[in-house]
Amino acid sequence: MFLDESITKQDYIEDCEVCCNPIQIQFIIDKAEVILFEAKSIEQ
């Protein structure tokens, strides 16, 4: 997964590259360092 460093805080939903189920991605980048990364399944 590629993260865009120009956007320092993101929260979005995308399909998993492996199983195609939706996942919620959250991350925070500070000074080119990832300080938070979470990926959670949102499948019902």
N, C-alpha and C positions, 0 to 999 in steps of 0.2 A: 504494500500500500504506500502510495506517495502522499506526503503531506505538503501543502503549500505554505512555506514559511512567511510569505507576505501577509497572510491573514493569521494573526496571532492566537485567535480563539475561534473555534468552530464547533458546531453541534449540528449534525445532519444524519440523514438515513440513506443507506445505499444497500444494494444487494451484495451478499457475500460472494467473493470470487470463487469459492469452492462449492458451496451448496445452493447458492442462488436465493437463500432466504434473506429477508430484510434484517439489517443490523443498524443500531444507532451508534454513530461514531462521535466521540467528544475528545477534543484535545486543546491544550494550551501550549504555546511556544513562547519562550522568553529568551531574548539574546541568542537566537539560533539553537536553543536547547529545548527539547520536549520536556516539559515539567509535569504534564498530565496527559495520559492517553487511556481511553476506555472504549471498549467495543462490546455492546450488549445485544443479544438476540431480542427482537421484538415480535417474534412469531407468536401467534396466539395459541 
